Amino acid sequence: MGVASNLKTDCACPACGHEDVYFIQYKFGGCWEDVYSLGDKISWERGIPHGDPGHALVRVNGISVVPRKCSSCGIEDIIFDIWIRNDVIEKAVITTWGKNLDYSHEFEIIEQSDNS
Ligand SMILES: [Zn+2]
């Protein structure tokens, strides 16, 4: 899928509740395989840009790359919505699993910035 960014966060499996650390791959901001945490401001300074900076709220598609499946119950292809507010990663929410992520919809601008 080319160069992406990564979010590292603790999360509970949506099927069995098993807690794990997830590396979630997504494409928004300057993508250069950087690893971010919740609360980090994303960089636009390097890598391959996806989208543009300064939006009030953006929903970004992400997929867990490590682990690829829950080590407890085995569900695979865990897909997240990553919420980025004013270029800061606010939260990551599991939306579904067992499906291929459609990267033709990498992100969706929910709320424009006031000055755009
Ligand atoms: Zn599980």
py3Dmol code that shows the C-alpha trace and the ligand (Angstrom):
import py3Dmol

protein = """\
ATOM      1  CA  MET A   1       0.000   0.000   0.000  1.00  0.00           C
ATOM      2  CA  GLY A   2       3.026   2.314  -0.216  1.00  0.00           C
ATOM      3  CA  VAL A   3       4.435   4.585   2.438  1.00  0.00           C
ATOM      4  CA  ALA A   4       2.007   5.243   5.281  1.00  0.00           C
ATOM      5  CA  SER A   5       2.007   6.567   8.824  1.00  0.00           C
ATOM      6  CA  ASN A   6       1.474   4.480  11.957  1.00  0.00           C
ATOM      7  CA  LEU A   7      -0.373   5.010  15.206  1.00  0.00           C
ATOM      8  CA  LYS A   8       0.674   2.936  18.223  1.00  0.00           C
ATOM      9  CA  THR A   9      -2.007   2.560  20.859  1.00  0.00           C
ATOM     10  CA  ASP A  10      -3.441   0.160  23.444  1.00  0.00           C
ATOM     11  CA  CYS A  11      -6.789  -1.223  22.464  1.00  0.00           C
ATOM     12  CA  ALA A  12      -9.231  -3.960  23.423  1.00  0.00           C
ATOM     13  CA  CYS A  13     -10.233  -6.560  20.843  1.00  0.00           C
ATOM     14  CA  PRO A  14     -13.837  -5.791  19.793  1.00  0.00           C
ATOM     15  CA  ALA A  15     -14.736  -9.493  19.767  1.00  0.00           C
ATOM     16  CA  CYS A  16     -13.184 -10.842  22.978  1.00  0.00           C
ATOM     17  CA  GLY A  17     -11.870  -7.821  24.912  1.00  0.00           C
ATOM     18  CA  HIS A  18      -8.234  -8.957  24.867  1.00  0.00           C
ATOM     19  CA  GLU A  19      -5.962  -5.939  25.444  1.00  0.00           C
ATOM     20  CA  ASP A  20      -3.042  -5.494  23.106  1.00  0.00           C
ATOM     21  CA  VAL A  21      -0.780  -2.842  21.617  1.00  0.00           C
ATOM     22  CA  TYR A  22      -1.762  -2.114  18.038  1.00  0.00           C
ATOM     23  CA  PHE A  23       0.253  -0.562  15.240  1.00  0.00           C
ATOM     24  CA  ILE A  24      -2.367   0.984  12.966  1.00  0.00           C
ATOM     25  CA  GLN A  25      -1.369   2.007   9.449  1.00  0.00           C
ATOM     26  CA  TYR A  26      -3.083   4.977   7.819  1.00  0.00           C
ATOM     27  CA  LYS A  27      -2.557   7.618   5.145  1.00  0.00           C
ATOM     28  CA  PHE A  28      -3.030  11.204   6.209  1.00  0.00           C
ATOM     29  CA  GLY A  29      -0.446  13.921   6.737  1.00  0.00           C
ATOM     30  CA  GLY A  30       3.160  13.517   5.671  1.00  0.00           C
ATOM     31  CA  CYS A  31       3.565   9.753   5.386  1.00  0.00           C
ATOM     32  CA  TRP A  32       7.061   8.466   6.095  1.00  0.00           C
ATOM     33  CA  GLU A  33       6.483   5.377   8.280  1.00  0.00           C
ATOM     34  CA  ASP A  34       6.577   7.518  11.405  1.00  0.00           C
ATOM     35  CA  VAL A  35       5.012   6.053  14.556  1.00  0.00           C
ATOM     36  CA  TYR A  36       2.660   8.348  16.442  1.00  0.00           C
ATOM     37  CA  SER A  37       0.819   8.076  19.750  1.00  0.00           C
ATOM     38  CA  LEU A  38      -2.548   9.491  20.749  1.00  0.00           C
ATOM     39  CA  GLY A  39      -2.184  13.207  21.439  1.00  0.00           C
ATOM     40  CA  ASP A  40       0.664  13.671  18.960  1.00  0.00           C
ATOM     41  CA  LYS A  41       0.598  16.401  16.344  1.00  0.00           C
ATOM     42  CA  ILE A  42       1.093  14.882  12.899  1.00  0.00           C
ATOM     43  CA  SER A  43       3.909  16.134  10.676  1.00  0.00           C
ATOM     44  CA  TRP A  44       3.464  17.666   7.233  1.00  0.00           C
ATOM     45  CA  GLU A  45       7.184  18.380   6.902  1.00  0.00           C
ATOM     46  CA  ARG A  46       8.348  15.091   5.457  1.00  0.00           C
ATOM     47  CA  GLY A  47       7.281  12.049   3.496  1.00  0.00           C
ATOM     48  CA  ILE A  48       4.468  11.767   0.977  1.00  0.00           C
ATOM     49  CA  PRO A  49       1.596  14.148   1.750  1.00  0.00           C
ATOM     50  CA  HIS A  50      -1.958  12.819   1.892  1.00  0.00           C
ATOM     51  CA  GLY A  51      -4.590  15.497   2.327  1.00  0.00           C
ATOM     52  CA  ASP A  52      -3.711  18.952   3.573  1.00  0.00           C
ATOM     53  CA  PRO A  53      -3.081  20.442   6.998  1.00  0.00           C
ATOM     54  CA  GLY A  54      -5.198  22.498   9.352  1.00  0.00           C
ATOM     55  CA  HIS A  55      -8.635  20.881   9.178  1.00  0.00           C
ATOM     56  CA  ALA A  56     -10.759  21.085  12.301  1.00  0.00           C
ATOM     57  CA  LEU A  57     -11.710  17.388  12.217  1.00  0.00           C
ATOM     58  CA  VAL A  58     -10.757  14.520   9.917  1.00  0.00           C
ATOM     59  CA  ARG A  59     -11.744  10.851  10.044  1.00  0.00           C
ATOM     60  CA  VAL A  60      -8.968   8.612   8.703  1.00  0.00           C
ATOM     61  CA  ASN A  61      -9.198   4.919   7.773  1.00  0.00           C
ATOM     62  CA  GLY A  62      -6.607   2.735   9.475  1.00  0.00           C
ATOM     63  CA  ILE A  63      -5.840  -0.969   9.668  1.00  0.00           C
ATOM     64  CA  SER A  64      -3.902  -2.879  12.310  1.00  0.00           C
ATOM     65  CA  VAL A  65      -0.669  -4.216  10.812  1.00  0.00           C
ATOM     66  CA  VAL A  66       0.769  -5.530  14.103  1.00  0.00           C
ATOM     67  CA  PRO A  67      -0.875  -7.654  15.312  1.00  0.00           C
ATOM     68  CA  ARG A  68      -2.602  -8.770  12.125  1.00  0.00           C
ATOM     69  CA  LYS A  69      -4.955 -10.885  14.196  1.00  0.00           C
ATOM     70  CA  CYS A  70      -6.070 -10.960  17.820  1.00  0.00           C
ATOM     71  CA  SER A  71      -3.767 -13.346  19.724  1.00  0.00           C
ATOM     72  CA  SER A  72      -6.702 -14.473  21.861  1.00  0.00           C
ATOM     73  CA  CYS A  73      -9.662 -15.038  19.506  1.00  0.00           C
ATOM     74  CA  GLY A  74      -8.001 -14.768  16.103  1.00  0.00           C
ATOM     75  CA  ILE A  75     -10.091 -12.121  14.361  1.00  0.00           C
ATOM     76  CA  GLU A  76      -8.144 -10.515  11.501  1.00  0.00           C
ATOM     77  CA  ASP A  77      -7.922  -7.263   9.569  1.00  0.00           C
ATOM     78  CA  ILE A  78      -9.008  -4.994  12.410  1.00  0.00           C
ATOM     79  CA  ILE A  79     -10.065  -1.628  10.985  1.00  0.00           C
ATOM     80  CA  PHE A  80     -10.047   1.667  12.842  1.00  0.00           C
ATOM     81  CA  ASP A  81     -11.391   5.165  12.469  1.00  0.00           C
ATOM     82  CA  ILE A  82      -8.639   7.556  13.535  1.00  0.00           C
ATOM     83  CA  TRP A  83      -9.932  10.991  14.515  1.00  0.00           C
ATOM     84  CA  ILE A  84      -7.557  13.893  13.920  1.00  0.00           C
ATOM     85  CA  ARG A  85      -8.554  17.269  15.299  1.00  0.00           C
ATOM     86  CA  ASN A  86      -6.496  20.310  14.259  1.00  0.00           C
ATOM     87  CA  ASP A  87      -3.711  17.912  13.162  1.00  0.00           C
ATOM     88  CA  VAL A  88      -3.582  16.222  16.588  1.00  0.00           C
ATOM     89  CA  ILE A  89      -4.461  12.502  16.830  1.00  0.00           C
ATOM     90  CA  GLU A  90      -7.396  12.479  19.218  1.00  0.00           C
ATOM     91  CA  LYS A  91      -8.602   8.870  19.311  1.00  0.00           C
ATOM     92  CA  ALA A  92      -8.745   5.583  17.447  1.00  0.00           C
ATOM     93  CA  VAL A  93     -11.930   3.502  17.393  1.00  0.00           C
ATOM     94  CA  ILE A  94     -12.351  -0.009  15.990  1.00  0.00           C
ATOM     95  CA  THR A  95     -15.159   0.009  13.431  1.00  0.00           C
ATOM     96  CA  THR A  96     -15.057  -3.463  11.911  1.00  0.00           C
ATOM     97  CA  TRP A  97     -12.847  -6.446  11.166  1.00  0.00           C
ATOM     98  CA  GLY A  98     -12.443  -9.285   8.702  1.00  0.00           C
ATOM     99  CA  LYS A  99     -12.681  -6.993   5.683  1.00  0.00           C
ATOM    100  CA  ASN A 100     -10.177  -5.470   3.325  1.00  0.00           C
ATOM    101  CA  LEU A 101      -9.825  -1.777   3.926  1.00  0.00           C
ATOM    102  CA  ASP A 102     -10.810   0.310   0.915  1.00  0.00           C
ATOM    103  CA  TYR A 103      -7.950   2.712   0.498  1.00  0.00           C
ATOM    104  CA  SER A 104      -9.781   4.647  -2.187  1.00  0.00           C
ATOM    105  CA  HIS A 105     -11.362   6.374   0.817  1.00  0.00           C
ATOM    106  CA  GLU A 106      -8.259   7.103   2.850  1.00  0.00           C
ATOM    107  CA  PHE A 107      -9.830   9.888   4.854  1.00  0.00           C
ATOM    108  CA  GLU A 108     -12.863  12.129   5.096  1.00  0.00           C
ATOM    109  CA  ILE A 109     -12.870  15.757   6.124  1.00  0.00           C
ATOM    110  CA  ILE A 110     -15.649  16.087   8.682  1.00  0.00           C
ATOM    111  CA  GLU A 111     -15.161  19.728   9.616  1.00  0.00           C
ATOM    112  CA  GLN A 112     -13.210  22.357   7.710  1.00  0.00           C
ATOM    113  CA  SER A 113     -11.035  24.843   9.494  1.00  0.00           C
ATOM    114  CA  ASP A 114     -12.532  28.316   9.966  1.00  0.00           C
ATOM    115  CA  ASN A 115     -10.056  29.945   7.607  1.00  0.00           C
ATOM    116  CA  SER A 116     -10.412  27.545   4.660  1.00  0.00           C
TER     117      SER A 116
END
"""
ligand_1 = """\
1
ZN
Zn -9.978 -11.070 20.288
"""
view = py3Dmol.view(width=600, height=400)
view.addModel(protein, "pdb")
view.setStyle({"model": 0}, {"cartoon": {"style": "trace"}})
view.addModel(ligand_1, "xyz")
view.setStyle({"model": 1}, {"stick": {}})
view.zoomTo()
view.show()
